[in-house]
Amino acid sequence: MIIWRGWGVLAFVYAAVGMILFAGVASTLVPESVLPFTIGIGLLLAAVATWFTGIALNRTSPRRKIDAWAQERKRQLDDLVVTGRFSLGPGQPQPTSVAQAQEMADALFAHELAQAQRAFNVHTLFWIPMQYLAFVWGAIALAVIVIGAVQAMS
């Protein structure tokens, strides 16, 4: 998607739900002059949810998956080298010794691992990794609270 990739849209959903929920509930319970504070609190909670969801989706989960894949792939390549079946493919130079096959397998593994690690930050909104939008929501929340305080004082 042009606007978001993966679950990056959740950042917007968290902010919208936080503002609507806290403004809606607060509008029935508190005076109107306090509404900016409750909206700000809703946005701050949305910022916290966005941060932790973004970290889980963009860092923690991919690292676990890549680590599991890397262990299995390394084992596969080592098995191919030990049994003498390692090859980079048709048209590629064939290893002439076990040491050369191991060196080629290690280079292939390093390249594949680098490619897999580029999968980080696939959950974005406007090309910004989801967890960093928490700072945007936090700044907006603080601005709303400050504006609410200024209006309450006057």
C-alpha positions as CSV (number, residue, x, y, z in Angstrom):
1,M,0.0,0.0,0.0
2,I,1.2,3.5,-0.7
3,I,0.2,4.9,2.7
4,W,1.1,1.9,4.9
5,R,2.8,-1.5,4.7
6,G,2.0,-4.4,6.8
7,W,0.2,-3.5,10.0
8,G,1.5,0.1,10.0
9,V,-2.1,1.3,9.8
10,L,-2.5,0.2,13.4
11,A,-0.7,3.4,14.4
12,F,-3.5,5.5,13.0
13,V,-6.1,3.2,14.4
14,Y,-4.6,3.4,17.9
15,A,-4.6,7.2,17.7
16,A,-8.1,7.5,16.4
17,V,-9.5,5.0,18.9
18,G,-7.6,6.7,21.8
19,M,-8.9,10.1,20.9
20,I,-12.5,9.0,20.2
21,L,-12.7,6.7,23.2
22,F,-11.3,9.2,25.7
23,A,-13.2,12.2,24.3
24,G,-16.5,10.2,24.1
25,V,-16.3,8.8,27.6
26,A,-15.0,12.0,29.1
27,S,-17.7,14.1,27.4
28,T,-20.3,12.4,29.6
29,L,-18.2,12.4,32.8
30,V,-16.2,15.7,33.0
31,P,-16.7,19.3,32.2
32,E,-16.0,20.5,28.6
33,S,-12.9,22.4,29.8
34,V,-11.2,19.2,30.7
35,L,-11.8,17.4,27.4
36,P,-8.4,18.4,25.9
37,F,-6.7,16.7,28.8
38,T,-8.6,13.5,28.3
39,I,-8.0,13.5,24.6
40,G,-4.3,14.1,25.3
41,I,-4.3,11.1,27.7
42,G,-5.9,9.0,25.0
43,L,-3.2,10.0,22.5
44,L,-0.5,9.3,25.0
45,L,-1.9,5.8,25.6
46,A,-2.1,5.4,21.8
47,A,1.6,6.4,21.6
48,V,2.5,3.7,24.1
49,A,0.5,1.1,22.2
50,T,2.0,2.2,18.9
51,W,5.6,2.0,20.3
52,F,5.3,-1.5,21.8
53,T,3.3,-2.9,18.8
54,G,5.9,-1.4,16.4
55,I,8.8,-2.9,18.3
56,A,7.1,-6.3,18.4
57,L,6.2,-6.2,14.7
58,N,9.4,-4.7,13.3
59,R,12.2,-5.9,15.6
60,T,11.3,-8.8,18.0
61,S,9.3,-11.0,15.7
62,P,11.5,-10.7,12.6
63,R,14.6,-11.3,14.7
64,R,13.2,-14.5,16.1
65,K,12.1,-15.7,12.7
66,I,15.5,-14.8,11.1
67,D,17.4,-16.5,13.9
68,A,15.4,-19.7,13.5
69,W,15.8,-19.6,9.7
70,A,19.5,-18.9,10.0
71,Q,20.2,-21.8,12.3
72,E,18.4,-24.2,10.0
73,R,20.0,-22.7,6.8
74,K,23.5,-22.9,8.3
75,R,22.9,-26.5,9.2
76,Q,21.7,-27.3,5.7
77,L,24.7,-25.7,4.1
78,D,27.1,-27.4,6.5
79,D,25.5,-30.7,5.7
80,L,25.9,-30.1,2.0
81,V,29.6,-29.3,2.5
82,V,30.3,-32.3,4.6
83,T,28.6,-34.7,2.2
84,G,30.3,-33.1,-0.8
85,R,27.0,-32.0,-2.5
86,F,27.5,-28.2,-2.1
87,S,27.3,-26.2,-5.3
88,L,26.4,-22.6,-6.1
89,G,24.4,-23.8,-9.0
90,P,24.7,-24.4,-12.8
91,G,27.2,-22.2,-14.5
92,Q,29.0,-21.3,-11.2
93,P,32.5,-22.5,-10.3
94,Q,32.4,-25.8,-8.4
95,P,34.4,-26.2,-5.2
96,T,37.6,-28.3,-5.6
97,S,38.0,-29.1,-1.9
98,V,36.0,-29.2,1.4
99,A,37.7,-26.1,2.6
100,Q,36.8,-24.2,-0.6
101,A,33.2,-25.5,-0.4
102,Q,33.0,-24.3,3.3
103,E,34.3,-20.9,2.3
104,M,31.7,-20.7,-0.6
105,A,28.9,-21.9,1.7
106,D,29.9,-19.3,4.4
107,A,29.9,-16.5,1.8
108,L,26.5,-17.7,0.5
109,F,25.1,-17.8,4.0
110,A,26.4,-14.3,4.9
111,H,24.7,-13.0,1.7
112,E,21.4,-14.7,2.4
113,L,21.4,-13.5,6.0
114,A,22.0,-9.9,4.9
115,Q,19.1,-10.2,2.5
116,A,16.8,-11.6,5.2
117,Q,17.7,-8.8,7.7
118,R,16.5,-6.2,5.2
119,A,13.0,-7.4,6.1
120,F,13.0,-5.2,9.2
121,N,10.6,-2.2,9.4
122,V,8.0,-3.6,7.1
123,H,5.2,-2.2,9.2
124,T,5.1,1.4,8.3
125,L,2.8,4.4,7.9
126,F,4.0,7.0,5.3
127,W,7.4,5.2,5.1
128,I,8.0,5.7,8.8
129,P,8.5,2.6,10.9
130,M,5.4,2.2,13.1
131,Q,7.2,2.5,16.5
132,Y,8.6,5.9,15.6
133,L,5.1,7.3,15.1
134,A,4.7,7.0,18.8
135,F,6.8,10.1,19.1
136,V,4.5,12.0,16.7
137,W,1.4,10.9,18.8
138,G,3.2,11.9,22.0
139,A,4.1,15.4,20.6
140,I,0.5,15.9,19.4
141,A,-0.8,14.8,22.8
142,L,1.4,17.2,24.7
143,A,0.4,20.0,22.4
144,V,-3.3,19.2,23.0
145,I,-2.7,19.2,26.7
146,V,-0.8,22.5,26.7
147,I,-3.4,24.1,24.5
148,G,-6.1,22.8,26.9
149,A,-4.3,24.2,29.9
150,V,-3.9,27.6,28.2
151,Q,-7.6,27.7,27.4
152,A,-8.6,26.6,30.9
153,M,-6.5,29.4,32.4
154,S,-8.2,32.1,30.3
